[in-house]
């Protein structure tokens, strides 16, 4: 008994001896923190500047660009700003004369979800192409896309639905469906056989280049091609993304690379003038700095592809050839189907690639996502600046698209021939069942 007591006393003494230096260490740390707080209080201006500098360096060098714009954010500079701007934009969209537009939803592959936005066991509700999709990633890591509505009683599988292995489980009555085939595998409360017509509609799905693609065809035909994998996406460094919503028909945007005539009128003003430069700024900059663009469009080797080459030079103060070589950009645009564009970028600073997805959300509303990757020798601030400046050029197109009327029989000149060729090429993505919107505008008050 005495041995036990003496052992306890020894343990207490040893613990006390060890505790003392720990307390001293904690006290010294507290003193250090208090001194920093006092220093910040005494020199708050310098401290604030240092904190801001650290944040800016972190954002410039470590954080990829993530730019998101709503439909009312771009192309409506002529409208008064404020809380009522969105309402005015919606009013204009409602009564706009859209013209004799092509079908709203072309047939093809559409990258409707970015891979980074879908984790294992996660379900997303996506509205696009006149459909409601449930997009989910099974526990194996594979992505699946199905109709959002359960064939039992119509519950939305993407709102409260659960992923079980590679199956999706309805949140309403726990009906479970295979991700690959849509077959119902379990009805937990039923002791009878599974109804034969309980199958959930599924869609062909592939995942590559940072996107999850769905195959859409108005007449339910199977795909005869798939989006190619770009090795550069895995080899290069990810630099960021931009996202816009645009008020136009899907074909309006696809025609842009073939419309060579607009380049030196919409995009010639120096990009640092912004996305929607005024006439005053455009006229003033005309003699200071401007872009010179040359382009050529042709159909690709594969039926569903097309290629456009655009060369951009900056003429600054009517500068020397050396200056032009430093600012020269060569863009090789590869149109793949009706919605996807891969752009190979060559500059004096290195090479890059941009993946573009044009996703029809509604008949006259497109979601456009640009993701950019570059060689690792590009420093992050330079790559981020390039992507941002490209987004400003995009905004100049959006200003036109948001308000234009589609003309199925336009008045063309010889120099517009590539636009006509593009329309013929693009017509392959429509079929008998393709949905065509009628002009909703009604100005007969």
Secondary structure, DSSP 8 states (H G I E B T S, - for coil): -HHHHHHHHHHHHHHHHHHHHHHHHHHHHHHHHHHHHHHHHHTHHHHHHHHHHHHHHHHHHHS-EEEE--TTTSS-TTS--STTHHHHHHHHHHH---BS---SS-SEEEEEEEGGG--TT-EEEEEETTEEEEEEE-TTS-EEEEESB-TTT--BTTTT-EEETTEEE-TTT-EEEETTT--EEEETT--S---TT----EE-EEEETTEEEEEE-TT----S------HHHHHSEEEEEEEEEE-S-HHHHHGGGG-GGGHHHHS-B-GGG-TT--HHHHHHHTTTEEEEEEEEEEE-SSTTEEEEEEEEEEEESS--HHHHHHH-EEEEEEEETTTEEEEEEEETTEEEEEEEEEEEEETTEEEEEEEEEE-TTS-HHHHHHHHHHHHHHHHHHHHHHTT--B-TT----GGGHHHHHHHHHHGGG--TT------------
